[in-house]
Amino acid sequence: MSDADDPAVDDVDVGRPDPDEGVDLTRKPTIASSVAAVVTATVAALVAGLVSVTALGVGVAGVVVLAVGLAIGNRDAVDVGALVVFLGILLAGLQGGATAVEPTLVGTIATVLAWDRAHAAIDLGEQLGREPPTLRLEAVGFASSLLVGLLAGTFGYAVYVFGGGGQPVPALVLLLLAALFITIGLGAGKERGDWRSSRGY
């Protein structure tokens, strides 16, 4: 009698656990990084509001778009939202002049941090889902990005103070933004690689 006709084999096959059975991952942006992104974007909008009410309105609109992008897991919406928040920061810098240097720097760091964490939330949600414990991984990613932002902000402020305080604030912001995008972009690539490694991808 062949194995196919053996009822004992059938019983074993029926009882054999399927490694994928019962695993239904929620492939949505992770909650911790999503909250971090929205909070930091809100901080950026409020900082812009310290200089200009108009800038506050623009920033808040950007926060809403970014939050919607996270809710639906859409990277394009996240990018647009972060860009609108940043436009609010630029507007605050233009209207505030030299008195807006510090708020502009803080707002720029917060904006890029929000953008970075929003993409991290989407990437991590797609790769691992919401079910696995990822809070520690997300906390490390947030701390790393924040450290990069603070270092870039310190550098930008030093350039402004010691390299000629008369340069336009928007030019300073763009310089800082470029440095942030490059450094955080490189770090985000490594971070995504770490996530894949943790899952054996």
Rosetta blueprint (number, residue, H / E / L):
1 M L
2 S L
3 D H
4 A H
5 D H
6 D L
7 P H
8 A H
9 V H
10 D H
11 D H
12 V H
13 D H
14 V H
15 G H
16 R L
17 P L
18 D L
19 P L
20 D L
21 E L
22 G L
23 V L
24 D L
25 L L
26 T L
27 R L
28 K L
29 P L
30 T L
31 I H
32 A H
33 S H
34 S H
35 V H
36 A H
37 A H
38 V H
39 V H
40 T H
41 A H
42 T H
43 V H
44 A H
45 A H
46 L H
47 V H
48 A H
49 G H
50 L L
51 V L
52 S L
53 V H
54 T H
55 A H
56 L H
57 G H
58 V H
59 G H
60 V H
61 A H
62 G H
63 V H
64 V H
65 V H
66 L H
67 A H
68 V H
69 G H
70 L H
71 A H
72 I H
73 G L
74 N L
75 R H
76 D H
77 A H
78 V H
79 D H
80 V H
81 G H
82 A H
83 L H
84 V H
85 V H
86 F H
87 L H
88 G H
89 I H
90 L H
91 L H
92 A H
93 G H
94 L H
95 Q H
96 G H
97 G H
98 A H
99 T H
100 A H
101 V H
102 E H
103 P H
104 T H
105 L H
106 V H
107 G H
108 T H
109 I H
110 A H
111 T H
112 V H
113 L H
114 A H
115 W H
116 D H
117 R H
118 A H
119 H H
120 A H
121 A H
122 I H
123 D H
124 L H
125 G H
126 E H
127 Q H
128 L H
129 G L
130 R L
131 E L
132 P L
133 P L
134 T L
135 L H
136 R H
137 L H
138 E H
139 A H
140 V H
141 G H
142 F H
143 A H
144 S H
145 S H
146 L H
147 L H
148 V H
149 G H
150 L H
151 L H
152 A H
153 G H
154 T H
155 F H
156 G H
157 Y H
158 A H
159 V H
160 Y H
161 V H
162 F H
163 G L
164 G L
165 G L
166 G L
167 Q L
168 P L
169 V H
170 P H
171 A H
172 L H
173 V H
174 L H
175 L H
176 L H
177 L H
178 A H
179 A H
180 L H
181 F H
182 I H
183 T H
184 I H
185 G H
186 L H
187 G H
188 A H
189 G H
190 K H
191 E H
192 R H
193 G H
194 D H
195 W H
196 R H
197 S H
198 S H
199 R H
200 G L
201 Y L
